[in-house]
């Protein structure tokens, strides 16, 4: 990080003369090629989501979440109803454009308008969503909203340090690993060391271009298999 010297010859952070607090993200629809994000609503999305999550053979997808798994429909509907009523976290349903059905959820959270920082969290992907172009595009749409539309400076990803798939997903998407906060959280009657990742606004143009190259139809063969990895697309 660059710094300057103040009147006492102490190093201080770069002056942001034109900086102003950012707006809070809104409940709006974000539309992509393969999916769209809609503000989460129980009446609109809970049935589709319960069905999508029910495709999993067991409850392992919920191990590192603070809630779930949900075997009871009524309890899941109650969970979605509660989640849809908050503004931080601000939850979105991920809609498959082909089927027009909700296949997962994602949220913006820990929103700091003054400093221009927010986190992506509550990432719950059903088997209908995992390892698809939709999964990447959903992340892309939220990043575009955070950086391009709202002008935030920092976009965070945090997860249980033992959650290897989440750590791998963050690094695949271009997040930088920053370290581990030890014994940071207690959930499900167990302790959690939290791994921190981030993307800065200065890093976003390269990451955005790489995601757009990866999402392009030209990057997939006739069987839908990628030609270049997301990491390779960033490095072009």
N, C-alpha and C positions, 0 to 999 in steps of 0.2 A: 504493500500500500504506500502510495506517495505521501510525503508529509512536508510541512514547512516549519519554520521557526517562528515562535511568537515573540513578543517584546522582551521576554525573559530568556530568549535563546533556548527555549524548550521545544522539542519536536511536537507538533500537533497535526491532526489530520487535515487533509485537503479542504479548503474552504469551498462551500457550495453556495455561492452568492445568489443563485436563482432558484434554489430549492424551495418548494412549497409542499406541505402535507398533501398526500394523495387521497383520492376518493375511496370510499369503501366499495368493494365489489357488489354488484347488484344481482337481483334475481332476474336473469335474462337467459335467452336461448343462444347457444353458441353452435354454429352449424359448420360441419366439415363435409368431406367427400363420402366418408364411410359411416360416420356417426354424427350425432348431435348431442349436446348436453342441455338438459332441461332442468329448471329448478325442481328439486325433489318434492313430490306430492304423494301422499299415501293413496288417495283415491285413484290417481292416475298410474302409479308405478308399482305399488307394493305387490300386487298379484303377479305381474310379470317377473319382478325380482325374486319373489319367493320361489316361483317355478324355476327360474334360472339357477339359483343357488342350490335347489334341490337336485340338480343334475350331478352334483359332486357325490362320490361314493362314501365319503365320510366327512368329519368336521375339521379336518386339518387346516383348511383355508382360514379358519377363525382363531387358530392358536395364538397368533400374535396381535389380535384385535382385543380391545377392552371389553367387547361384548360378543355374543354369539358362541357357538352355532345356534341356529333357530330351527328346531324341529317342529315347533308349534306355529301354525299360521297366524293365530291371533296375537301371539307374542311378537312375531316379526312385524305385523301390521302396526302394533303399538310402538315398536322401535322406530319404524319409518315415520309415523305420525309425529313423534317427539323430535326426530332429527330434522324434519321438514320445517319445524317452527323456529329454528335458530338462525341467526345471521352470522355467528362466529362460533362454531363452524358453519359455513354456507355450503349446503349439500346439493349436488347435482346428480341426476340419473343419467346414465350413459345409454343412449338409444341407438340400436342397430338400424341404420337407414334402410337396409334391405327388408327386414322383418317388421320394422316399426315397433319393436318391443325393447323394453329396458333389460339390459344384460349386466349391469353393474352400477356402482356408485363411486363418487369421488367428491372431495370437498376442498375449499379454501378455508384456512383456519389460522389462528394466532395472528390476526391481521393488525399490523402496526402502521396506521396511516401516517403518523408523524415521521417515522423513519423510512417508510416505503418498503416494508418487509412483510411477506406473508409466506405461509407454508401450505404445501399440498399434503392432504392427509385423508384418513378414512377411505383409503383406496381398497375397495372390495370388488374384485373381478370374479365373475362366475366362470364355470367351465366353457360357457358359450362365448366368452370374451378373451380369455387368456391366450397369449401368443398369436394374436390376430393384429391386422392393421388397425382395427378399431382401438385396441388397447393403447397403441402408440399415438394415434390421432387424438384420442381423448386427452392425453397428457399435453400434446401439442396445442390443442385449442385453449386449454387453461393457461399455458405459458404465454401464448399470444395475448390473451386477455390481460394477464398480469403485467407484462412488459410493454406491449405495443399500445394497448388501449388505456390502461390505468397509469402507466409510467412508474411502476415499482422498481426499486433498485436491487432487491435481493429476494430470491425465491428458494425456499428451504424444503428439504425432505428429511424426516427423522423416522427412525425405526428401532425396534429391539435389535441390539447388536448381534443377537443369535439368529436373527431372521435373515438367513443367507439369500433367499430369493429376492427379498426387498432391497438388500444391499446391492445385489447384482443388477436389479432393475434401475436403481438410481444411477449407477455408474454407466449402464448402457445408454441411458437418456442424456448423459453428459454432465450430471452433477459431480461436483468435486467433494471428495471425502475430507471432512475437517477435523474429525476426532470423536472421542467417546466420552460422554458424560456418565460417570460411574454412579450406580444406585440412584438414578435420576427419577424413577417412577416405580410405584407399586400398583400392580393390576392383576386381577384374577388370583389374588393372594400369593403373588410371587414378585420378586424384585426384577427390575429391568435396568440394564446399562443401555443408554441410548446413543446410537450412531447418528452423527450429524453430517448432512450433505447440503450443498448450496449451488445455485447458479447466480451470477451477478449480471447486471444489465450490460456490462461491457463484454461479457462472454456470450450473451444471448444471440447476436447476429450469426455467429459461426454455428451454434447449436441449432438455431432455427433453420438455416440453410441446409444443414445435414438432415434434419427431420423431413424437410420438404423433398429432398432428393430421395430419401428412403421411402417416403409415402407415395412417390410418383409411380404410376402404372408401369413406366419404363424400367423400374427396378425389380419387377416381378415377371417370372416366366409364365408360360401358358398354364402351368399347374399351380400358380400362386406362390411359388417358392422365390424367396428373395435372391437377388443376384449379388448385392453388396450388403454387408452388415451396416447397422446404424453408425457404428464407430468408423467404419471405412468411409461412409458418406460424409461424415464430419471432416475427415482428413483430406478430402478432394480439394 
